[in-house]
């Protein structure tokens, strides 16, 4: 993937910002607020009842300046929750028994709403929280297979359904979306390598079993990713992980040989675990911090149900400035053409 670049990292979060104690009082958690706060979580973001995952997607995509979207050849639209991969009406499906209402795809609507008439769409919805990193890998493969293609828009968007608990495997969850553009042209980061591990035998793992497998599989993921890139742990300048227990990387740093001072996840207290968007949220923060230097290598990684583990290694080129992140953006209901529709 030496000729593949990525930049324009943007994101949006659900409009309602709640403290973990508020969510505990509303019965939205499995753990106590005190336990989650001890893990580093304080706030999370939920969508208003009439805000869909597609609203989050449109809001995120609209933050991209027009330039990166000009000439986009494909959209890789990733969702963690399968119901977010359809914007059709469940009521109409039950009334008519016509399955076309189960095939009203948000990727196609986004293509139309953005005016990207020449692009094709690809849905990715079985990689859980790793899907954003997976979309970048798929985009790189598409550019390798299609010599005339120049750019691919990668986007992920998810919101939990009303009534859901906002905790998974002891992580406080936020609704949110994120996007980036993968291209042939030199940009902010060069993609050095990508890697994925899947263990379908753990698809029914309990929360405790999921946590128990996390350390061994992340250590394996890091080792195999570095091997693919012909790098050593000391060659990694930054680790940008998912937002999980703040002590996790105190342990993993010793296991993988990458100092904890190189781990960057400052959004943990304010945003929680934003499903598939954590890497983008944290990477945007690293860029805005001014601490990133040309030539530095950044390891992004994520674990998700399935069970899946994915990673990317990016090298900062300094050739492109990134737009401001989407922190605090409100979903744009007017941008969607779904006035009478609802997410199933």
N, C-alpha and C positions, 0 to 999 in steps of 0.2 A: 504494500500500500504506500510505497514511497512517493507516488505521484498524486496522492489524494490529500486534500486540505479541508479544514473545517473552521468555520467562524460564525459570527452573528448569533451568539447564544442569548436567547431571550426567554422569559417565562412570565406566567401570571398565576396568582393564587386566588382561592375562593374569597369572597367579599367579607365574610364574617370572621373576625379574629377573636378567638376565645382563649381565655386562660385555662390551663389544665384543671384548675379547681372548679371552674364553671362547667366544664364538660363532665367532670365527676358528678356534680350535683344534678346534671341532666341525664345521668345514666348512660353516658356515651363511652365509658371506659370499662375495661376488665380489671386493670390494676388500680391501685389507689393513686390519687394525685401526688401524694408524697413520694411514692416509689418512682413515678415517672419524672418528677422533678429531681430526684436523686440521680436519675439517669441522664439528666441534662435537658429534658424537655420542659418548656414553660408555656408556649403558645402554639396554637395551630389554627388553620384557616379552613372554613367550611363554606360551601356555596349556599346562596339563598335557594329556597325551594324551587323557584322557577328558572334557576340557572343550570344549564346542561353542560356536560363535558364538551359539547361542540361549541358552546359560547366561550369556554376557556380556550379552545383551540383557535377560534377566530380572533379573540383578543390577543393571543400570543403572536399569531402570524401577522397581525396588523402592526405590530411593533417593528417589524423588519422594514428597513428602508426599501424603496422600490428596486434599487439596483440589484441586490442579491437575488430578488425574485424574478428579474428579467431573464428569460431564457431557461427557466427551470424545466428540466426534462422529465422529472418524476417527483412524486410526493410519496414518501414512506410514512404512513400514518399509523402510529403504534398506540395500542391501548392495553392496559393491564386487566381491567374487568371486561369480560366479553360483552356485557350489555351496553358498554360505551362505544362499541364498534357498530352500533345501529342507532339511527335517530328516528326510526319509524314508530308508529303508534301501536302499542300493545292492545289498546282498546279496539282499534280497527282490525287487527289480526284476529282477535277473539270474535268480533262481530261478523267479519266476512270469511274467516278461515282461509284467507288468501295470503300465502307466505311472502308475497312481494313486500308486505309491511315489515317483514323481518330482514329485508335486504335493502333498506334505505341507508346507504353507506355514507358516513360523514366525510370520508376522503374525497368522494366524488363531489359532494357539496362544497367542500373547501376549494377544490379546483375551480369550480364555477364561481364561487364568491370572490376568489382572488384574481379571476380572469386569466388563469393559467391554462388556456385552452389547448396548448400543445403538449401538456404534460400527461403522463400516465400515472395511475394511482396503485399503490400496493398497501394492503392492510397487514399489520403484524399484531397478533393478539394472543399468542400463547407463550410469551416469554416473561410475563408478569412484570415485576419492577425492573427487570434488566432490559426492557424493550427499547428504551431510548438509546442505550449503547448498542443494542442489536440493530437498530435502524441505521446507525452510522456505518456499521459493518456491512449491512445489506447495500447501503448507498455506494460504498466503495466498490463492492462487487459488481454493482450495476454499471458504474463508470468503467470498470475494467472490461466488462462484456460488451459495452456499447461505445465504440470509439468516437461516435459523433456526439455523444451526450457531454454536457459541460457541468450541469449543476443538479443537485437533488436536495429537495427540502425534506428534512427529517423533523417530525413533530409527534409529540405524545400528549394525550389529554385524558384525564380521568377524574371523576368525582364519585364518591360513595353514594349509594342510593339512600333516600330518606329513611330514617329509622336504623341505619347501620351503626354499629359501634365503631368509633374512630381509633381503634387500636388493633394492631396486628403483630404478633410475636413480640410483645412488650415494647412496641414502637408507637408513638403518637402520630396519627396520620393527618395530613392536610390534603384537601382537594387542590389540584393544580395542573398546569400544562407547561410544556417547554418546547423549544424549537432551535434548530441550527441549520446551516447550509453546508453541504459537502460538495466540493468542486475540484476541478482540475487546476484551476488558477491558484497561484500562491496566495495564501491567506494567513490568518493569525496563527494557525497551528497546522503542522504537517502530521498526518496520521502515520505513526511508525508501525503499529501492529494492532490487531484485535484478537480476542480469544473468548471462547465460551466453553463451559462445562455444564452438562445436563445429567442429572440422576433422576430418571423417572420413577425409580423405586422408592424415592422419598416424597412422592407427590402427595401422599396422605399423612405426612409427618405431623405430629402434634407441635404446638408452639415450643415446648421444651426440647423435642427432638430437632426442630429446626434450628434453635439456638445452639444445641449441642453440636450440630454438624457445621455451624458457621465458621468456626476457627480453622478447622482442618481443611475445609474446602477453599476458604479464602487464601490460606497459606499455599495451597496447591495452585490456585489460580494465579497468584502473584509469581510463583516460581516458574510455571509454564509460560506465562506471558513474557516474563523477562527472557526466558530461553528462546522464545520465538523471535524476539527483537535483538538477540545476542547482547544483552545487557546484564549487568550485575546490580544488586540492590543499591550500591553506592552511586549508580548512574541515574537514579531517580531523584529529582529535586523536590517534587511535590506529589503527595497522594491526595486525591480528591474523591472521597468515598461517599457512600450513602449516609444519611443521618440516622445513627443508631446510638446505643448506649455510649456515653462519653468515655467510659473506661475501656471500651472494646479495643481501641487502637493503642492504648497503653500496653495491652497484652500482645496484640498482633505485631506491633512494632518490634518487639523483642523476637518474635517468632520469625518474621520475614527479613529482619536486618535493616529496616528503614526507620530512622529516628522519628519519635513521636512529634518532634518540632517541625517535621516536614508534612504533617497531616493537616489538611485544611478543610474544616467543616463548620464555619462560624454561624451558619444559618440554623443549626440544630435548635437553639432555644426559641427562636422566633418563628420558625416554619415547620418544625418537626420533620417527619418523613413524608415528602411530597411524592409518594408513589414512585413513578419512574423518572421524576424530574430532579432529584437531589443533585446529581452530578452537574447539571447545567446551572442550577441555583448557586452551588458552591464555586464552580469554575468562573462564573460571571463575577462573583465576589472577589476571587483571587486576582482576576484581571483588573478590576476596579481598585484593588488595594495598592497597585503600583509596585508590588514586590516581585512580580514575574519578570524574568529577564530573557532576552533573546538566547536561544539555544537550550534553555532549560527544558527538562522532560517531565511530563505530568502523567501520572498513572491514575486513571479513572476506573473505579470498579463498583459493582453492585451485585447483590444477591436477591433472588426472588423465588416465589413459589414455582413449583414445577418438578423438582427444584432446579433452578438455573443460577449460574454465576457467570457474569460477563465483565470484560475489561477492555480498555483502550490505553495505549500509550501515545501521547501527543507531544510534539516538540514545538515550542514557541518560536515563531519565525520573526515576529516583530514587523511583518509586512502589511498588516492590516489592523486598524483600530476597531474595537468592538463597540456596538451600540450599547447604550445604557440598558441595564437589566430591567425586567418587567416587574420588579418588586412593587407591590401595591396597586397594580393595574386592576381595573374593574372589568369584568366580562361585558362585552359589547353586544347587548341583545339586538340592537338595530342592524348589526352587520349580518345577521343570519336571516335566511328566507324560510323560516320554519314557524311562522306565526301560530299555526293551528296544530303543531306537532309537539310531541314530548318524547323524551328518552324512554325506551322500554326498560 
